[in-house]
Amino acid sequence: MASNGKIILDACCGPRMMWFNKNHPDTIYMDIRKENFVACDSRKIEVDPDLIADF
């Protein structure tokens, strides 16, 4: 277990589209980028990881 108590790593979280709870308390979200953009279907997409890193 990590020292911060988080036991789940989402190593390429992106906009967390697969998550029902996009701020799950046991999860650390990691991605290589932090950005906002508009998808081709006009959805606003936000990539805002807890940790910016590559794997």
DRENTORKOL-3810 file (N, C-alpha, C; in nm, 4 decimals):
REM DRENTORKOL-3810
@n.u->0.0845; n.v->-0.1176; n.w->0.0000; ca.u->0.0000; ca.v->0.0000; ca.w->0.0000; c.u->0.0895; c.v->0.1245; c.w->0.0000
@n.u->0.0482; n.v->0.2236; n.w->-0.0762; ca.u->0.1242; ca.v->0.3489; ca.w->-0.0822; c.u->0.1155; c.v->0.4223; c.w->0.0513
@n.u->0.2141; n.v->0.5048; n.w->0.0779; ca.u->0.2180; ca.v->0.5757; ca.w->0.2059; c.u->0.1038; c.v->0.6761; c.w->0.2215
@n.u->0.0429; n.v->0.7194; n.w->0.1099; ca.u->-0.0695; ca.v->0.8123; ca.w->0.1188; c.u->-0.2032; c.v->0.7393; c.w->0.1341
@n.u->-0.2012; n.v->0.6066; n.w->0.1438; ca.u->-0.3216; ca.v->0.5284; ca.w->0.1649; c.u->-0.3965; c.v->0.4930; c.w->0.0378
@n.u->-0.3515; n.v->0.5399; n.w->-0.0766; ca.u->-0.4180; ca.v->0.5103; ca.w->-0.2027; c.u->-0.3649; c.v->0.3778; c.w->-0.2549
@n.u->-0.4550; n.v->0.2868; n.w->-0.2894; ca.u->-0.4139; ca.v->0.1523; ca.w->-0.3287; c.u->-0.4402; c.v->0.1210; c.w->-0.4761
@n.u->-0.5014; n.v->0.2134; n.w->-0.5498; ca.u->-0.5316; ca.v->0.1927; ca.w->-0.6913; c.u->-0.4541; c.v->0.2958; c.w->-0.7720
@n.u->-0.3855; n.v->0.2507; n.w->-0.8767; ca.u->-0.3173; ca.v->0.3412; ca.w->-0.9682; c.u->-0.3844; c.v->0.3317; c.w->-1.1044
@n.u->-0.4371; n.v->0.4427; n.w->-1.1525; ca.u->-0.4866; ca.v->0.4504; ca.w->-1.2899; c.u->-0.3747; c.v->0.5169; c.w->-1.3694
@n.u->-0.2923; n.v->0.4338; n.w->-1.4352; ca.u->-0.1667; ca.v->0.4799; ca.w->-1.4939; c.u->-0.1824; c.v->0.5652; c.w->-1.6189
@n.u->-0.2941; n.v->0.5617; n.w->-1.6840; ca.u->-0.3176; ca.v->0.6521; ca.w->-1.7983; c.u->-0.4638; c.v->0.6938; c.w->-1.7929
@n.u->-0.4940; n.v->0.7764; n.w->-1.6940; ca.u->-0.6325; ca.v->0.8089; ca.w->-1.6595; c.u->-0.7048; c.v->0.8909; c.w->-1.7649
@n.u->-0.6327; n.v->0.9742; n.w->-1.8391; ca.u->-0.7001; ca.v->1.0609; ca.w->-1.9362; c.u->-0.8101; c.v->1.1398; c.w->-1.8668
@n.u->-0.9264; n.v->1.1518; n.w->-1.9289; ca.u->-1.0358; ca.v->1.2261; ca.w->-1.8657; c.u->-1.1202; c.v->1.1419; c.w->-1.7680
@n.u->-1.0723; n.v->1.0243; n.w->-1.7309; ca.u->-1.1389; ca.v->0.9355; ca.w->-1.6334; c.u->-1.2771; c.v->0.8907; c.w->-1.6813
@n.u->-1.2914; n.v->0.8675; n.w->-1.8096; ca.u->-1.4211; ca.v->0.8329; ca.w->-1.8675; c.u->-1.4732; c.v->0.6976; c.w->-1.8205
@n.u->-1.3856; n.v->0.6059; n.w->-1.7805; ca.u->-1.4324; ca.v->0.4734; ca.w->-1.7378; c.u->-1.4789; c.v->0.4705; c.w->-1.5919
@n.u->-1.4564; n.v->0.5780; n.w->-1.5185; ca.u->-1.4878; ca.v->0.5824; ca.w->-1.3764; c.u->-1.6291; c.v->0.6347; c.w->-1.3518
@n.u->-1.7056; n.v->0.5642; n.w->-1.2670; ca.u->-1.8344; ca.v->0.6165; ca.w->-1.2197; c.u->-1.8082; c.v->0.7294; c.w->-1.1214
@n.u->-1.7166; n.v->0.7050; n.w->-1.0259; ca.u->-1.6728; ca.v->0.8072; ca.w->-0.9305; c.u->-1.5374; c.v->0.8577; c.w->-0.9787
@n.u->-1.5358; n.v->0.9708; n.w->-1.0442; ca.u->-1.4134; ca.v->1.0226; ca.w->-1.1053; c.u->-1.3122; c.v->1.0752; c.w->-1.0034
@n.u->-1.3466; n.v->1.0739; n.w->-0.8759; ca.u->-1.2564; ca.v->1.1160; ca.w->-0.7687; c.u->-1.2542; c.v->1.0116; c.w->-0.6581
@n.u->-1.2369; n.v->0.8859; n.w->-0.6969; ca.u->-1.2370; ca.v->0.7753; ca.w->-0.6006; c.u->-1.1271; c.v->0.7978; c.w->-0.4965
@n.u->-1.1594; n.v->0.7915; n.w->-0.3687; ca.u->-1.0623; ca.v->0.8252; ca.w->-0.2638; c.u->-0.9435; c.v->0.7288; c.w->-0.2522
@n.u->-0.9545; n.v->0.6071; n.w->-0.3053; ca.u->-0.8458; ca.v->0.5094; ca.w->-0.2969; c.u->-0.7549; c.v->0.5115; c.w->-0.4192
@n.u->-0.7772; n.v->0.6060; n.w->-0.5111; ca.u->-0.7073; ca.v->0.6041; ca.w->-0.6392; c.u->-0.6186; c.v->0.7252; c.w->-0.6584
@n.u->-0.5001; n.v->0.7013; n.w->-0.7139; ca.u->-0.4153; ca.v->0.8093; ca.w->-0.7621; c.u->-0.4205; c.v->0.8033; c.w->-0.9150
@n.u->-0.4511; n.v->0.9167; n.w->-0.9758; ca.u->-0.4676; ca.v->0.9249; ca.w->-1.1203; c.u->-0.3388; c.v->0.9806; c.w->-1.1812
@n.u->-0.2858; n.v->0.9099; n.w->-1.2829; ca.u->-0.1600; ca.v->0.9482; ca.w->-1.3451; c.u->-0.1793; c.v->0.9570; c.w->-1.4963
@n.u->-0.1226; n.v->1.0587; n.w->-1.5571; ca.u->-0.1224; ca.v->1.0714; ca.w->-1.7028; c.u->0.0008; c.v->1.1517; c.w->-1.7422
@n.u->0.0357; n.v->1.1474; n.w->-1.8695; ca.u->0.1537; ca.v->1.2180; ca.w->-1.9177; c.u->0.1235; c.v->1.3641; c.w->-1.9499
@n.u->-0.0044; n.v->1.4016; n.w->-1.9442; ca.u->-0.0433; ca.v->1.5374; ca.w->-1.9834; c.u->-0.1496; c.v->1.5939; c.w->-1.8914
@n.u->-0.1617; n.v->1.7238; n.w->-1.8954; ca.u->-0.2707; ca.v->1.7943; ca.w->-1.8279; c.u->-0.3222; c.v->1.8948; c.w->-1.9305
@n.u->-0.4471; n.v->1.8781; n.w->-1.9732; ca.u->-0.4999; ca.v->1.9652; ca.w->-2.0770; c.u->-0.6519; c.v->1.9655; c.w->-2.0790
@n.u->-0.7067; n.v->2.0653; n.w->-2.1447; ca.u->-0.8497; ca.v->2.0765; ca.w->-2.1706; c.u->-0.8677; c.v->2.0944; c.w->-2.3202
@n.u->-0.9698; n.v->2.0279; n.w->-2.3756; ca.u->-0.9989; ca.v->2.0455; ca.w->-2.5173; c.u->-1.1443; c.v->2.0084; c.w->-2.5437
@n.u->-1.1909; n.v->2.0386; n.w->-2.6635; ca.u->-1.3274; ca.v->2.0065; ca.w->-2.7045; c.u->-1.3193; c.v->1.8937; c.w->-2.8061
@n.u->-1.3924; n.v->1.7857; n.w->-2.7807; ca.u->-1.3942; ca.v->1.6707; ca.w->-2.8702; c.u->-1.4749; c.v->1.7032; c.w->-2.9963
@n.u->-1.4640; n.v->1.6179; n.w->-3.0963; ca.u->-1.5325; ca.v->1.6415; ca.w->-3.2235; c.u->-1.6850; c.v->1.6416; c.w->-3.2087
@n.u->-1.7364; n.v->1.5833; n.w->-3.0998; ca.u->-1.8817; ca.v->1.5843; ca.w->-3.0758; c.u->-1.9220; c.v->1.6935; c.w->-2.9763
@n.u->-1.8360; n.v->1.7916; n.w->-2.9562; ca.u->-1.8589; ca.v->1.9112; ca.w->-2.8738; c.u->-1.8518; c.v->1.8881; c.w->-2.7229
@n.u->-1.8084; n.v->1.7702; n.w->-2.6785; ca.u->-1.7901; ca.v->1.7473; ca.w->-2.5347; c.u->-1.6642; c.v->1.8169; c.w->-2.4883
@n.u->-1.6704; n.v->1.8778; n.w->-2.3708; ca.u->-1.5523; ca.v->1.9386; ca.w->-2.3113; c.u->-1.4769; c.v->1.8303; c.w->-2.2354
@n.u->-1.3517; n.v->1.8102; n.w->-2.2707; ca.u->-1.2682; ca.v->1.7057; ca.w->-2.2122; c.u->-1.1620; c.v->1.7710; c.w->-2.1243
@n.u->-1.1499; n.v->1.7210; n.w->-2.0004; ca.u->-1.0492; ca.v->1.7717; ca.w->-1.9079; c.u->-0.9617; c.v->1.6565; c.w->-1.8609
@n.u->-0.8335; n.v->1.6667; n.w->-1.8855; ca.u->-0.7358; ca.v->1.5698; ca.w->-1.8364; c.u->-0.6614; c.v->1.6398; c.w->-1.7228
@n.u->-0.6881; n.v->1.5966; n.w->-1.5997; ca.u->-0.6330; ca.v->1.6628; ca.w->-1.4809; c.u->-0.5863; c.v->1.5568; c.w->-1.3808
@n.u->-0.4704; n.v->1.4947; n.w->-1.4066; ca.u->-0.4230; ca.v->1.3871; ca.w->-1.3181; c.u->-0.3669; c.v->1.4402; c.w->-1.1866
@n.u->-0.3597; n.v->1.3518; n.w->-1.0877; ca.u->-0.2928; ca.v->1.3837; ca.w->-0.9610; c.u->-0.1414; c.v->1.3869; c.w->-0.9810
@n.u->-0.0926; n.v->1.3047; n.w->-1.0719; ca.u->0.0501; ca.v->1.2882; ca.w->-1.0946; c.u->0.0764; c.v->1.2908; c.w->-1.2450
@n.u->0.1649; n.v->1.3791; n.w->-1.2899; ca.u->0.2027; ca.v->1.3822; ca.w->-1.4309; c.u->0.3294; c.v->1.3000; c.w->-1.4445
@n.u->0.3179; n.v->1.1872; n.w->-1.5199; ca.u->0.4295; ca.v->1.0945; ca.w->-1.5375; c.u->0.4012; c.v->1.0026; c.w->-1.6537
@n.u->0.5033; n.v->0.9306; n.w->-1.6951; ca.u->0.4924; ca.v->0.8303; ca.w->-1.7999; c.u->0.5257; c.v->0.6950; c.w->-1.7366
@n.u->0.4867; n.v->0.5874; n.w->-1.8039; ca.u->0.5204; ca.v->0.4550; ca.w->-1.7511; c.u->0.5808; c.v->0.3691; c.w->-1.8583
END
